[in-house]
Amino acid sequence: MHRTETRHVSVEAHRDKVRTLLAPLRTEDRVERLPLLEALGRGLVADIHAPLDLPPFANSQMDGFAIRSGDVPDGGTELRVVAPVPAGAAPAELAAGTAAPIMTGAMLPAGADAVVPIEQAVPDSFPLPGEPAMVRVPATAAGTFVRAAGSDIRSGELALGAGTFLGPGQLGLLAALGHTDVPVRVRLRVLLVTTGDEVVEPGHPLGPGKIFDSNGTLLESAMRQAGLEVTRTGISTDRPDELAGLLRRHAPAVDLIITTGGVSKGAYEVVRQAMAGHDVEFTPVAMQPGGPQGIGRFDGVPVLGFPGNPVSCLVSFEMFLRPVLTELFGAPAPRPAVRAPLAEPLTSPAGKHQVRRGTLAPDGTVRLEGGPGSHLVHALARSNALVHIPEETTSLAAGDEVEVWIL
């Protein structure tokens, strides 16, 4: 039988419950090796140590002349120009009193310890017939414009830790280290079910008392962006037996069930009724929007029941599921969190963590978009951030700082 909590729990306490629910999915058998590009957006499973130095050899940071710094006195001197060093070549040792034209990224010749940028060198434009070309260079300290071997990372050092989110930068590092594939977590398979007799699929006629379903598109796009494999079933009716049958048919093929709607305390809360006989509890969380939450297992499969209003269900995803996925599976990347001053005053209900939609402006201030209502999809679409007001705060003035998650 499902359980109903009457006491409001904190956001942190409910997030802990979600973490505990999903932790068993983080198993060693749910790992696959993928080519680097196919691993984009996944979480790394194991530590990876550098098998070589980066760069693997000392090389030039500039187009210029490779020199021995000890050959050049304080006032500068002329050096004899020898064969140039193109990128990809293995040059001969640089003799004393000579300078080798060198390309950016080319290997520094043995004996050379500095590079003079081409703009600072003055070549002899008219050498006498049979005489070697000469170039005048200023005094240059050892190491100038030289990328030392291992200056990025040394062989044996930790390159990427287990749990790292694999974005372009991380995949580029792996390629630079010679890797062609990488071990990652298998994508979680999620069943997404929208409920409600009043909800109609976009593209169908909209009768009296009906609304188009935005939750399915809103949540599926958020979950796909987070790296989940999503199955949609269409809209379930408000008949508990039909919803229970639908869940029972799909449960064996998924890792997680997400429902939207039907979790409040009203007389027609279909998700509550369909969960009868299953280990699911319905909990009021001290959060606005997104207070009513369901959590537990249906036929042994983890289930999260989000509220039905569109802003509520997206805030629920951002507050509970997304950060837990990041912690457990290394993906998606965490939302950047900053402190920003409010562009306007606000009020917040006592005892609730309020999450407002906002726009982080170029001047560093955050402007609220729309009111606190959970139905304001247009305001959500204008937003680029979530603004957090802690549950102990009831009012803030313009200029007060708040925590902002950048979307």
N, C-alpha and C positions, 0 to 999 in steps of 0.2 A: 504494500500500500504506500502511496506517496505521502510525504510528510509536509506540513505547512508550518513554517516558522513565523511567529508574529513579531518577534523582536528584530529591529533593524540591525543589520551587521555592517561593518565598515567596508569600504572599497577594498582595502588591503586584505581583510579577512576573506572576502569572497574571491579575490584573485588567488589567494592561497589555496582555496578549495578547487579552483579551476586547475591550478598547477598540480595538485595532488591527483586530480581526476585524469589528467593527460600524461603524467609522468610514466606510467607503465608502457606507453607507446614508444618510449625512447629506449629501444632494445638493440642489441648488437646485430640481430638478424635483419634489421630494417635499414640496411646500408647497401649502396651500390656504387660502382666506379663509373664515372662519366667522363667523356672528353671535355676539355676545359670549357669550351663555349656552351656545351649543354649543361654545365654545372652553374651557370649564371643564376644568381638568386637563391642558391642552396646554402645549407650550413655544412661546414667542414666537419668531418667525423674525427680525424686523428691529427695530432701534431705533425707538422712538416718542418724538417730541418734542412738548411741549405746544403746541397751536396758539393757546392763550389763557392769560391769568392765571387762577389759582385761589386764592381766589375772584376772579371777574372784576370785582368792585367792592368798595369798603369797606363792611362791613355790621356790624350790631349783634350782639354776642355774648350780649346779655341783653335781656329785656323791661325797658324803662325809659324814660329821657328822653335824647334826643340834645341836646347842648349845645355851645357854644363855651367851651372851658376858660378862655379869657382873660376871660370875662364874670364869673367867680366868684372873689371874693377868698378869702383864707385862712379866714375865719370862715363862709363860705357866703353865699348870697344868695337872693332870690326872683327868679324869671324868669317871664315871661308865657308861658302855654301856647298853642301854635299847633296847627294841624291835625296829627292823628296820621299816622304813616308805617307802613302795613301792608306785609307781605312781598309782593314782586312789584310794588310801585309805584315810580315815578320821582319822588321828592319835589322840591319847590321848594327853593331855597337858604334856609338857616336865617338869619334876620335876627338882628342883635346884640340881646342882652337877652331872647332867647326860648328856649324848650325845646319840643321836639317829642316827644310820646309815640311810642315806636318798638317794633316787635316784634322778637323774635330772628330774625336772618337778613335783616331788611329793610335796604335801601340807606341808607347814612348820607347825610343831606342835605349838599350842598355848603356849606362854611363850618363845619359841625360837626366836632369832632375828638375827642369823648369821649362816653361813655354813662354815665349815672347809673342804677344798678339801681333798679327801682321800690321795693324795700324801703328804700332810703336816701333817697328823696324824700318830702317832706311836702307834700301838696297843700293848697291853701286850700279847705276843704270848704264854706265859706259866702261865696262872693264876693257883693259888693253887686250889685243889679240893674243891668244895663247895663255892669258892670265886667268886664274879662277875667279868666279863671281864672288863678291864680298857683300856682307850686310852689316850695318851698324846697329847694335842693340844696346839698350840701357841696362844698367845693373838690375838684376832680377833675383829675388830670393828663391832658394830651393823650395819646391812644392808649388810655385806660382802657376796657376791654370793647369794643374795636373790632377787628374782623378786617380787616387791611389787604389791599387788592388785591394778589394775587400772594404773599401770605404763606405759602401752601401750595406753590405752584410757579409760576414765571414763564414767560410765553410764550417758546418757543424752548429751554427747558431740557429735558434728557433726562428723560422720564417713566418709561419702562421700557426696559431694555436687552435686546438680542437674547439669547435663552436663558432669559429669565425664566419661571418657572413661573406659570401663570395661575390663581390662586385667586380667591375672592370679592373680596378687597381690590384685586387688580390689575384685575379686570374692572370693579369699581366706579369706579376711577380713570379707566379708559378711557371709561366712560359719562359721567363728570363732564366729560371733555374733549370730549365730543360725538361719540365714535366709535360706530359701529354694528356694525362687524365688525373682524376682526383677522387677520393672516397667522400661521399656525401650521404646525407639522410634521404631516405625514400620520401616522396611527397605524401602527406596525409590525404586520405580520401574522405571527403565531407559530403554528407547528404544535407541539402538545404531545402527546408519545407516552409512555404508561406501558408498561413491559415487564414480563414475568414470567408463567410458567405458574402460579405460585402465587397470582396476584392475581385477585380476583373483584370485579366491579362491585357496589357496594352495592345491595341489593334482590334479589340472586340468592342461591340456596342456597349455604351455606358448607360445603364438603366437608372431609374430613380433609387436613391440611397446607396448607389455603388461608387467605388473609387478604383482608379487604376493602381495596380500593384507596382510600387517603387521599391519595396524592400528586397524583392528577389534580385533585381538588377543592382541595387545599391550594395547588398551584402556579397553577391557573387563576384562583382568586380573587385571589392575590397579583399575578398579571400583569394581570388586568383592573383591579384597584385602581391599578396603575401605568400605566394608559392603553393597554395593548396589546390588539390584536384577536386573540383566541385561537380556534384550531380544535382540537377534540379528535377523536381517531380511535377512541376506545375502547382497550382493552388489547391490546397486541401479544403474540403468543406468543414463546417462546424459540427459535423457528426463524429463523435469520439470513436465509434467503432471503425469508421472509414479511415480516420487518421491512424489508429492503431494498426490496422491491416496494412496500410501503406508503409508505415515504419517497419513492420515485421518483414515485409517482402524485401526491403532494401537493406536492412541492418546487416545481414551477413557479408555484404560487399563493401562496407565502409568502415572507417576508423572512428568517425565522429558524426553525430547528428546535431544539426542546428535547426531549431524551429523559431519562427517569429510569430508573435501574437498568442493570445490564449493563455497567459500566465498570471493574470491579475486575479482579483478576488470576486469578480462578477459572477452572474448566474450562467453565462455561456462561454466559460473559459475552456475551450476544447482541448488544449494541450494538457491542462491539469487533469481533465476527465480521462483522456486517452492514456495517461501515465498511471492510472489506478492499477495496483498490483505490481508496480515496478519500483526499483530503488531510486526514486527521484524526489527531491525536496524543492519546495517553492519558498523563496526567501525574499523579504523586502530588504534591499540594500540602501544604505544611507547615501543615495546619489540622485541627482536630478540633472537631466532626464535619465531614464533607464533603471528606476528603482526596482520593479518586479523582476525577479530572475528565477529561472529553473535550472537545476543541476543534478546530475545523477547518471544512472545507466538504464537503458531500455534494451531488454534481451541481452544484457552484458555489454552493450556498446555505449561508450560515453555520450551523453546528451547534454546540450546547453539550450535552455529555453530563453530567448530574448523577447523583450516586449514588442508590441506590434507597430507602434508609431515609428516612422522611418528614422528620425534623428535618434530616438531611443535605441533602436537596434544597432545603428552604426556606432554610437557612443559605447554601447555594451561591447561590441567587437573591439574597439580601440582600447578600452579600459581593462578588459579581462582576457580576451582570447589572443589578441596580437602580441602583447608583451610576454605572455606565457610561451607562445610559439618561439619567440626570440630567445628566451631563456633556455628552453629545453632543446630546441632543434637548430639554433643558430640562424634562423631565418623566420621572418623577414628582418631587415635591418631595423634597429630601434628608432623610434621617432626622436629627432633632435629636440631637446628640451632647453629652453632659455628662460631667463627672467626679463620681463619687459614692463614698462610703465603703461598703465591704462590711459587711453585717450579720453575717457569719460567715466563718471562714477557708476557704480552698480550696487544692487542689493542682492542678497542671497538668503535662502531659507535657513533658519537655525537647525543645526544637527544634520545637514546634508552637504555632501561634497557636490558642488554645482559645476557642471561642465558647459561652458558657453562657447559658441562659435565666434570666431573673430578673424580679423585680417591684420597680419603683422606688416606694418607700413615701412617704407624705406627709411623713415626717420627713427625707427626703432620702437615706436609706440604700437600698441595693439588696440584696434577699434573693434567693438562688438558688432556682430552682424545679427540683426533680428533680436527677438526676445528669448526668454528661456524655454518657450514652448517646444514640445517634442514633435510637432507636425510641420515645422518651418523648413521645408526642403529647399526653397529658394534661397533662404539665408545660408543654409548649409553649402549650397553650390557656390555662393559668393566668398566663402571662407577659405583661408589657407592655414588655419591654426585652431587648436582647441585651447580654451582658456580655463584654468583650474582655480576654483575658489574653495579653499578648505572648509570642512564642515563646521569648524568653530568660528568662521568669519561670516558676519551678516551684512556688512557694508564696506565698500572701498571707495576712496575718492579718486578723481582724476590725478594721475601721476603716481599713484600707489603701484608697486610692483607685484606682478602675478607670475605664476609659472605658466609657460606657453609651450604646447607641443606643436611642432611644425608639421603640417600634413603634406 
